[in-house]
Amino acid sequence: QVQLVESGGGLVQAGGSLRLSCATSGSIFRIAAMGWYRQTPGKQRELVAVINTGGRTNYADSVTGRFTISRDNVKNTVYLQMNSLKPEDTDVYYCSANFGGMNYWGKGTLVTVSS
């Protein structure tokens, strides 16, 4: 069973920062590309950022330059540092682990950015 435990969501004012964390087991973390996605109810889940096991990253255009994804291979945790947050960043953010041709999801954490 793949468990992804997210934390760090909350309410922040526009221009502020938040850091999301997602922890999983070492056996999964060593082989998985890890990522963050977000979803507004009624809309498709969209990629925010991903990082592979070698540390290569990819970002959505809307967050490039503001968000940074990183992974700690000792703590088996992936982070999403979100700076210069905008009201349009308000969403439920989901951690993902991709390996073996499958994508696994956390339960999501709500990020609310007030104007």
Secondary structure, 3 states (H helix, E strand, C coil): CCCCEEECCEEEECCCCEEEEEECCHHHHCCCEEEEEEECCCCCCEEEEEECCCCCEEECCCCCCCEEEEEECCCCEEEEEECCCCHHHCEEEEEEEEECCEEEECCCEEEEEEC
